[in-house]
């Protein structure tokens, strides 16, 4: 009986896990995938900027370039027809305040490029300030357009 209950519990857990997963081809899943990749890159950059890890210009350059390449990827997945699809943290004003959302996107992309331009420098303070501006651009957009 114990074995049966264990097997039954396992089947229930697996079944529930399957119900909660979203379609990996959905716009929400696609943009989440890109944002997770951005976050992984930003975590490496943050740890160096905050002094948690030693500053390594080579790693900073690699990660900043990766972030630049990702910086343009999620935005098409915010098209008007994606507004009501999937579980998302995006607020409705992403779609109702398109011009402001685009301004925030442009600022983020510019700050990512600016960080990449200085990431290889031996001047840690220059790197740290560029990272701070990038982080500020993220926070500004999230404050306006993301539910936490």
C-alpha positions in Angstrom: 0.0 0.0 0.0 2.8 2.4 0.9 4.4 1.8 -2.5 1.1 2.4 -4.3 0.7 5.8 -2.4 4.2 6.8 -3.3 3.7 6.0 -7.0 0.3 7.8 -6.9 1.9 10.9 -5.3 4.6 10.9 -7.9 2.1 10.7 -10.7 0.1 13.6 -9.2 3.2 15.8 -8.9 4.3 15.0 -12.4 0.8 15.6 -13.7 0.5 19.0 -11.9 4.0 20.0 -13.2 2.9 19.3 -16.7 -0.3 21.5 -16.3 1.7 24.5 -15.0 4.2 24.6 -17.9 3.6 27.2 -20.6 4.0 26.6 -24.3 7.7 27.2 -25.0 6.8 28.8 -28.4 4.5 31.4 -26.8 5.5 35.0 -26.9 5.7 35.2 -23.1 7.9 32.1 -22.9 10.2 33.4 -25.6 10.7 36.8 -24.0 11.2 35.2 -20.6 13.9 33.0 -22.1 15.7 36.1 -23.3 15.3 37.9 -20.1 16.7 35.0 -18.1 19.8 35.0 -20.4 20.1 38.7 -19.9 19.9 38.3 -16.1 22.6 35.6 -16.1 24.9 37.9 -18.0 24.0 40.9 -15.7 24.7 38.8 -12.6 28.3 38.2 -13.7 28.7 41.9 -14.5 27.0 43.0 -11.2 29.3 40.8 -9.1 32.3 42.5 -10.6 30.8 46.0 -10.3 29.9 45.4 -6.7 33.2 43.9 -5.7 31.8 40.5 -5.0 34.2 39.1 -7.6 37.4 40.5 -8.9 37.1 42.8 -11.9 38.2 41.0 -15.0 38.1 43.1 -18.1 38.1 40.1 -20.4 35.1 38.5 -18.7 33.4 41.9 -18.5 33.8 42.5 -22.2 32.5 39.0 -23.1 29.4 39.4 -20.8 28.7 43.0 -21.9 28.9 42.0 -25.6 26.5 39.1 -24.9 24.2 41.5 -23.2 24.3 43.8 -26.2 23.4 40.9 -28.5 20.5 40.0 -26.3 19.3 43.6 -25.7 17.3 43.7 -28.9 15.8 40.3 -28.7 12.7 40.3 -26.3 10.9 43.4 -27.7 9.2 41.8 -30.7 7.5 39.4 -28.2 5.7 42.4 -26.7 3.6 42.9 -29.9 0.0 44.0 -29.4 -1.4 40.5 -30.1 0.7 39.1 -27.2 -0.9 41.3 -24.5 -3.3 38.7 -23.1 -1.2 35.6 -23.7 0.3 33.6 -20.9 1.3 34.4 -17.3 3.4 37.6 -17.4 4.7 40.2 -15.1 4.2 42.9 -17.7 1.8 45.6 -16.8 -1.0 46.6 -19.3 0.7 49.9 -19.8 3.4 48.2 -21.9 0.8 48.2 -24.6 -1.0 51.4 -23.8 2.1 53.6 -23.4 4.1 52.3 -26.4 6.1 55.5 -26.9 7.3 55.5 -23.3 8.1 51.8 -23.4 10.1 52.3 -26.6 12.1 55.1 -24.9 12.9 52.8 -22.0 14.0 50.1 -24.5 16.2 52.5 -26.4 17.8 53.7 -23.2 18.6 50.1 -22.1 20.0 49.2 -25.5 22.2 52.4 -25.4 23.4 51.7 -21.8 24.3 48.1 -22.8 26.3 49.4 -25.7 28.0 52.0 -23.5 28.9 49.3 -21.0 30.3 47.1 -23.7 32.4 50.0 -25.0 34.2 50.4 -21.6 34.0 46.9 -20.2 37.6 46.1 -21.3 39.0 49.1 -19.6 41.5 48.8 -16.7 39.7 51.7 -15.0 37.4 49.9 -12.7 35.5 53.1 -11.7 34.6 53.8 -15.4 33.2 50.2 -15.7 31.4 50.5 -12.4 29.7 53.8 -13.4 28.7 52.3 -16.8 27.2 49.3 -15.1 25.3 51.5 -12.6 23.7 53.4 -15.6 22.7 50.1 -17.2 21.2 49.0 -13.9 19.3 52.3 -13.5 17.8 51.9 -17.0 16.6 48.4 -16.1 15.1 49.6 -12.8 13.4 52.6 -14.4 11.6 50.4 -17.0 10.7 47.7 -14.4 9.3 50.4 -12.0 7.0 51.6 -14.8 6.1 48.5 -16.7 6.6 45.4 -14.5 4.4 43.9 -11.7 6.5 42.5 -8.9 
